Amino acid sequence: MSIRKRLSQEESRTVALEAARALLIELGPQAVTLKAVAARIGRTHANLLHHFGSAAGLQKALAEHLAITICATIEEAVLASRKGEGSPREVVDLTFDAFDKEGGGALATWMLMNGNEDALDPLLAVIHELVDDLGEHEGGKMHDVTHALCLMALGDALMGGPLADSLGLKRTAARDIAEKMLIDGAIAAGITVPSQSAG
């Protein structure tokens, strides 16, 4: 897809990050290079260097972009759940999908393996902000649950399928446990939990 019209700097970054996200989901984290993103959006390698500085800069910006868009979706689900319009399972599924289907787990792992040790900083900062926003009136009682939920989602994205198979468990076993944990944590924090449909 070639982008021919003149874009603002912010629009150009966003187009590049969306292309990088598509490459991540379609081909995996190793495909997220300046050259591949530039080719996908009809820009030059130099243009992307101007915006991101390096491949590591692009990957870090992508991690932040993923974190912001994913956490916004999770926040909407949490708020809907509190109004009785959604469920804790939706929050669990969105969190697990963020690390699995959206490529967050693969990207974070790949960046860490390539020496980009601050790779998780953007993701962790946005998740921390989300938990603080959602837990403002709960005195931070849900921090432990959110911490465990994110760790479970990351682990499940990286090896959940083979591990569940080897233990003779259904593929959704980790999500089922995370859902129960989230419900129990919400009840302990005094949050009303919508009635659940059997999962």
C-alpha positions as semicolon CSV with decimal commas, in nm:
position;residue;x (nm);y (nm);z (nm)
1;M;0,000;0,000;0,000
2;S;0,162;0,324;-0,110
3;I;0,097;0,643;0,083
4;R;0,127;0,930;-0,163
5;K;-0,035;1,227;0,010
6;R;0,168;1,454;0,233
7;L;0,128;1,344;0,596
8;S;0,212;1,527;0,914
9;Q;0,498;1,387;1,117
10;E;0,256;1,229;1,365
11;E;0,039;1,081;1,088
12;S;0,347;0,942;0,916
13;R;0,462;0,776;1,241
14;T;0,117;0,628;1,296
15;V;0,101;0,485;0,943
16;A;0,447;0,333;0,991
17;L;0,350;0,183;1,328
18;E;0,030;0,033;1,188
19;A;0,234;-0,122;0,906
20;A;0,484;-0,255;1,161
21;R;0,197;-0,400;1,363
22;A;0,058;-0,574;1,053
23;L;0,404;-0,721;0,977
24;L;0,435;-0,838;1,337
25;I;0,100;-1,019;1,327
26;E;0,143;-1,161;0,974
27;L;0,511;-1,262;0,976
28;G;0,644;-1,239;1,331
29;P;0,875;-0,998;1,513
30;Q;1,182;-1,069;1,297
31;A;0,992;-0,914;1,002
32;V;0,960;-0,576;1,176
33;T;1,250;-0,395;1,012
34;L;1,286;-0,039;0,885
35;K;1,326;-0,170;0,530
36;A;1,014;-0,388;0,543
37;V;0,798;-0,114;0,697
38;A;0,927;0,142;0,446
39;A;0,845;-0,092;0,156
40;R;0,497;-0,160;0,292
41;I;0,401;0,210;0,314
42;G;0,591;0,341;0,013
43;R;0,845;0,543;0,209
44;T;1,223;0,540;0,213
45;H;1,447;0,378;0,469
46;A;1,588;0,725;0,544
47;N;1,238;0,857;0,614
48;L;1,182;0,590;0,878
49;L;1,528;0,650;1,024
50;H;1,423;1,014;1,068
51;H;1,114;0,908;1,266
52;F;1,257;0,621;1,474
53;G;1,637;0,653;1,469
54;S;1,703;0,280;1,434
55;A;1,536;-0,060;1,408
56;A;1,545;-0,081;1,789
57;G;1,374;0,259;1,804
58;L;1,102;0,136;1,567
59;Q;1,049;-0,177;1,777
60;K;1,030;0,023;2,101
61;A;0,781;0,265;1,943
62;L;0,580;-0,033;1,821
63;A;0,576;-0,181;2,174
64;E;0,444;0,151;2,307
65;H;0,188;0,178;2,025
66;L;0,065;-0,176;2,094
67;A;0,050;-0,108;2,466
68;I;-0,156;0,209;2,426
69;T;-0,406;0,064;2,178
70;I;-0,438;-0,269;2,360
71;C;-0,474;-0,112;2,705
72;A;-0,741;0,125;2,575
73;T;-0,939;-0,180;2,458
74;I;-0,886;-0,360;2,790
75;E;-0,989;-0,049;2,985
76;E;-1,313;-0,027;2,786
77;A;-1,385;-0,393;2,867
78;V;-1,311;-0,344;3,237
79;L;-1,537;-0,039;3,259
80;A;-1,812;-0,219;3,067
81;S;-1,777;-0,516;3,303
82;R;-1,824;-0,288;3,601
83;K;-2,145;-0,151;3,450
84;G;-2,275;-0,503;3,396
85;E;-2,226;-0,472;3,018
86;G;-1,934;-0,709;2,993
87;S;-1,755;-0,974;3,192
88;P;-1,421;-1,052;3,355
89;R;-1,372;-1,315;3,084
90;E;-1,370;-1,041;2,821
91;V;-1,094;-0,864;3,015
92;V;-0,898;-1,191;3,036
93;D;-0,945;-1,267;2,666
94;L;-0,840;-0,918;2,560
95;T;-0,528;-0,935;2,778
96;F;-0,430;-1,281;2,653
97;D;-0,501;-1,181;2,291
98;A;-0,284;-0,870;2,331
99;F;0,016;-1,090;2,406
100;D;-0,079;-1,370;2,165
101;K;-0,285;-1,270;1,857
102;E;-0,166;-0,909;1,862
103;G;0,198;-1,020;1,885
104;G;0,291;-0,836;2,206
105;G;0,453;-1,139;2,368
106;A;0,657;-1,234;2,063
107;L;0,771;-0,875;2,010
108;A;0,875;-0,826;2,371
109;T;1,063;-1,158;2,384
110;W;1,237;-1,099;2,053
111;M;1,346;-0,749;2,154
112;L;1,483;-0,874;2,487
113;M;1,673;-1,155;2,313
114;N;1,832;-0,895;2,084
115;G;1,961;-0,691;2,375
116;N;1,692;-0,425;2,383
117;E;1,653;-0,459;2,760
118;D;1,420;-0,164;2,802
119;A;1,182;-0,317;2,547
120;L;0,908;-0,377;2,799
121;D;0,922;-0,028;2,951
122;P;0,648;0,123;2,729
123;L;0,417;-0,175;2,776
124;L;0,470;-0,187;3,152
125;A;0,424;0,190;3,188
126;V;0,091;0,184;3,003
127;I;-0,033;-0,123;3,194
128;H;0,068;0,042;3,523
129;E;-0,121;0,358;3,426
130;L;-0,425;0,151;3,328
131;V;-0,425;-0,036;3,660
132;D;-0,385;0,290;3,853
133;D;-0,672;0,450;3,662
134;L;-0,901;0,152;3,706
135;G;-0,798;0,090;4,066
136;E;-0,808;0,449;4,190
137;H;-1,109;0,387;4,411
138;E;-0,987;0,043;4,522
139;G;-0,663;0,155;4,687
140;G;-0,449;-0,051;4,449
141;K;-0,598;-0,383;4,562
142;M;-0,605;-0,513;4,204
143;H;-0,233;-0,458;4,132
144;D;-0,137;-0,812;4,234
145;V;-0,414;-0,959;4,019
146;T;-0,318;-0,747;3,717
147;H;0,048;-0,842;3,762
148;A;-0,040;-1,212;3,764
149;L;-0,283;-1,172;3,472
150;C;-0,017;-1,009;3,252
151;L;0,245;-1,269;3,343
152;M;0,000;-1,551;3,269
153;A;-0,094;-1,393;2,936
154;L;0,271;-1,352;2,834
155;G;0,358;-1,709;2,932
156;D;0,053;-1,846;2,755
157;A;0,144;-1,660;2,435
158;L;0,494;-1,808;2,438
159;M;0,427;-2,169;2,536
160;G;0,064;-2,213;2,642
161;G;-0,039;-2,444;2,358
162;P;0,242;-2,701;2,389
163;L;0,229;-2,692;2,769
164;A;-0,148;-2,748;2,780
165;D;-0,109;-3,036;2,531
166;S;0,169;-3,199;2,733
167;L;-0,042;-3,181;3,051
168;G;-0,360;-3,302;2,881
169;L;-0,540;-2,972;2,948
170;K;-0,769;-2,781;2,718
171;R;-0,611;-2,488;2,536
172;T;-0,813;-2,237;2,738
173;A;-0,692;-2,372;3,076
174;A;-0,475;-2,067;3,158
175;R;-0,753;-1,827;3,056
176;D;-0,999;-2,017;3,275
177;I;-0,765;-1,991;3,575
178;A;-0,702;-1,622;3,503
179;E;-1,077;-1,556;3,487
180;K;-1,132;-1,718;3,827
181;M;-0,838;-1,523;3,969
182;L;-0,977;-1,196;3,833
183;I;-1,324;-1,266;3,975
184;D;-1,183;-1,366;4,315
185;G;-0,959;-1,058;4,320
186;A;-1,246;-0,828;4,228
187;I;-1,468;-0,978;4,500
188;A;-1,186;-0,941;4,756
189;A;-1,149;-0,575;4,652
190;G;-1,522;-0,520;4,698
191;I;-1,597;-0,482;4,327
192;T;-1,933;-0,609;4,202
193;V;-1,875;-0,880;3,942
194;P;-2,136;-0,938;3,667
195;S;-2,284;-1,287;3,657
196;Q;-2,078;-1,521;3,442
197;S;-2,179;-1,744;3,159
198;A;-2,021;-2,088;3,173
199;G;-1,688;-2,083;2,987
